[in-house]
Amino acid sequence: MAFHRSLARLLSLRQSLERQEEMRLALIAGRLASARAALEAAHMQMREFSSGRLTGAEGTCGAELQAAALRQTSLAEHLPRLRGNIDELAAAHHAQCLRLTERQQARKILETLRDRRAAAQRLKEHRREQATLDELFLLRR
C-alpha cells in the first residue's frame, strides 16, 4: 500500500507550514535581538550620563547641561518601554517556539507514517520476491 496522494499533499502542507513558522520565529528573534541591543545602548547612555563626564568638562554652558539632563530624563522614561517591549517580544518568541514545535510534531507524525508504509511495502515486495525464488527452486528439483 503506497503513501496516499492526499497524505503526501498533507505532508507537503505541513512542511510548508513548518517553514512559515520558522520564518516567523526568525523574524521575532531578530526583533528581540534589536530591542535588546537598543536597551543595552540606552543603558550605556545612562551610565555615561551618570558618570558625570559632561559636568566635569570645562567650558560647558548651562544650556548643554540642561539638554543633557533632559536627555537623561527622556532615557529614564524610555527604559521601561524598552523593557516592556522586550518582555512582549520574549513572550511572542516563546509562543512561536511552541507553535513551531507543534508543527514539527505534526510533520514528524506524517513522515513516520510515510516511512512505515514504505517499509511495509518493501517488506511485502521482498516476501513476494522470496516466494517467487522459492517456487523456482522447488520447480527445479
Disulfide bonds with the S-S distance in Angstrom:
none
